[in-house]
Amino acid sequence: MSTVEILQIWVMAFFTLAIFSFLYKDNPVYKFAEHIFAGLSAGYYVGLIWKSVIIQQLWVPVTRNGEWWLIIPGLLGCLMFARFWPRWSWLSRIALAFVMGNTAGVFIVSQLHGNVLPQMRSTMQLQPLGAPVDVILTAIVVVGVVSTLIYFYFSHEHKGVLGVTAKVGIWSIMIAFGAHFGYTVMARLSLLIGRVQFLVDDWIGSFRHIF
């Protein structure tokens, strides 16, 4: 193991332990690591956007390929900086309107194809009668989806059958939230395990190359 590799491991271990120190209490070491992480992330994304967007998608197509129409979205992007001058800050709303409209359009289509339509397809999919477990699972999915939709139906008061169905819907929502939360915790635990393995294997293992 070279000196550079050992130095990299110790720097990584320092920042890992600095972040873990927040488990004890908020302290200057944690704040230092947090600010370094935020600064590096901001600098990285600025460089990434400059190279992948400004250069590759604006400057190169305009100067080399003659795609002059790209100047229009480039100017709209420049209007974002009008926020720094109160007198001209209203110009940034034009660019924000295009960004919000485009984002909403793309998001709606992606959500329809990625979540809504697959959910409808899975809900309305009929299972063969020879598989009772699949039939039961399909019935549970249908009841959960329908009761959840009824829970968000506020045109009538939730009383009687509508109220019972809405209660089933809220239970379905809580079960779904619990499953998502468990998945999130499991993903975070896998990250924690990776950091602990790094400290035990790489950082502590580097001691024998130093002492």
KATAQUI-V903014 format. One record per residue. RES is the residue in one small letter. PHI is phi as a letter, one per 20 degrees, with the letter a starting at -180 (* if undefined). OMEGA is omega in whole degrees, 0 to 359 (none if undefined). Layout:
# KATAQUI-V903014
{{RES & PHI & OMEGA} {RES & PHI & OMEGA}}
This chain:
# KATAQUI-V903014
{{m & * & 184} {s & f & 179} {t & f & 179} {v & f & 179} {e & f & 178} {i & f & 179} {l & f & 178} {q & f & 180} {i & f & 181} {w & f & 176} {v & f & 178} {m & f & 179} {a & f & 179} {f & f & 182} {f & f & 176} {t & f & 179} {l & f & 178} {a & f & 177} {i & f & 179} {f & f & 182} {s & f & 177} {f & f & 177} {l & f & 177} {y & e & 174} {k & a & 177} {d & f & 185} {n & b & 182} {p & f & 180} {v & f & 177} {y & f & 180} {k & f & 178} {f & f & 179} {a & f & 179} {e & f & 180} {h & f & 177} {i & f & 180} {f & f & 180} {a & f & 180} {g & f & 178} {l & f & 179} {s & f & 179} {a & f & 179} {g & f & 179} {y & f & 182} {y & f & 175} {v & f & 177} {g & f & 179} {l & f & 179} {i & f & 179} {w & f & 183} {k & f & 187} {s & e & 182} {v & d & 185} {i & f & 184} {i & f & 189} {q & f & 185} {q & d & 179} {l & c & 186} {w & f & 182} {v & f & 178} {p & f & 181} {v & f & 186} {t & f & 184} {r & d & 184} {n & d & 178} {g & m & 179} {e & e & 187} {w & f & 181} {w & f & 179} {l & f & 177} {i & f & 181} {i & f & 176} {p & f & 176} {g & f & 177} {l & f & 177} {l & f & 176} {g & f & 178} {c & f & 179} {l & f & 177} {m & g & 183} {f & f & 177} {a & f & 178} {r & f & 182} {f & f & 179} {w & d & 184} {p & g & 182} {r & f & 183} {w & d & 184} {s & f & 181} {w & f & 179} {l & f & 180} {s & f & 179} {r & f & 178} {i & f & 179} {a & f & 179} {l & f & 178} {a & f & 177} {f & f & 181} {v & f & 181} {m & f & 179} {g & f & 179} {n & f & 180} {t & f & 179} {a & f & 180} {g & f & 179} {v & f & 182} {f & f & 181} {i & f & 180} {v & f & 181} {s & f & 178} {q & f & 178} {l & f & 183} {h & f & 184} {g & e & 185} {n & c & 188} {v & f & 182} {l & f & 175} {p & f & 178} {q & f & 177} {m & f & 180} {r & f & 179} {s & f & 180} {t & f & 184} {m & e & 181} {q & f & 181} {l & e & 178} {q & e & 178} {p & f & 182} {l & f & 181} {g & f & 180} {a & d & 185} {p & f & 180} {v & f & 179} {d & f & 178} {v & f & 179} {i & f & 179} {l & f & 178} {t & f & 178} {a & f & 178} {i & f & 179} {v & f & 181} {v & f & 180} {v & f & 180} {g & f & 181} {v & f & 183} {v & f & 181} {s & f & 177} {t & f & 177} {l & f & 179} {i & f & 178} {y & f & 180} {f & e & 176} {y & e & 187} {f & d & 180} {s & f & 178} {h & c & 179} {e & f & 183} {h & f & 177} {k & c & 177} {g & m & 180} {v & f & 179} {l & f & 179} {g & f & 178} {v & f & 179} {t & f & 178} {a & f & 177} {k & f & 175} {v & f & 179} {g & f & 180} {i & f & 175} {w & f & 177} {s & f & 179} {i & f & 181} {m & f & 178} {i & f & 179} {a & f & 178} {f & f & 179} {g & f & 178} {a & f & 178} {h & f & 179} {f & f & 177} {g & f & 177} {y & f & 179} {t & f & 179} {v & f & 180} {m & f & 178} {a & f & 179} {r & f & 178} {l & f & 177} {s & f & 175} {l & f & 178} {l & f & 179} {i & f & 178} {g & f & 179} {r & f & 179} {v & f & 177} {q & f & 177} {f & f & 180} {l & f & 183} {v & f & 186} {d & e & 187} {d & e & 186} {w & f & 179} {i & f & 177} {g & f & 179} {s & f & 181} {f & f & 184} {r & f & 176} {h & e & 181} {i & d & 185} {f & d & none}}
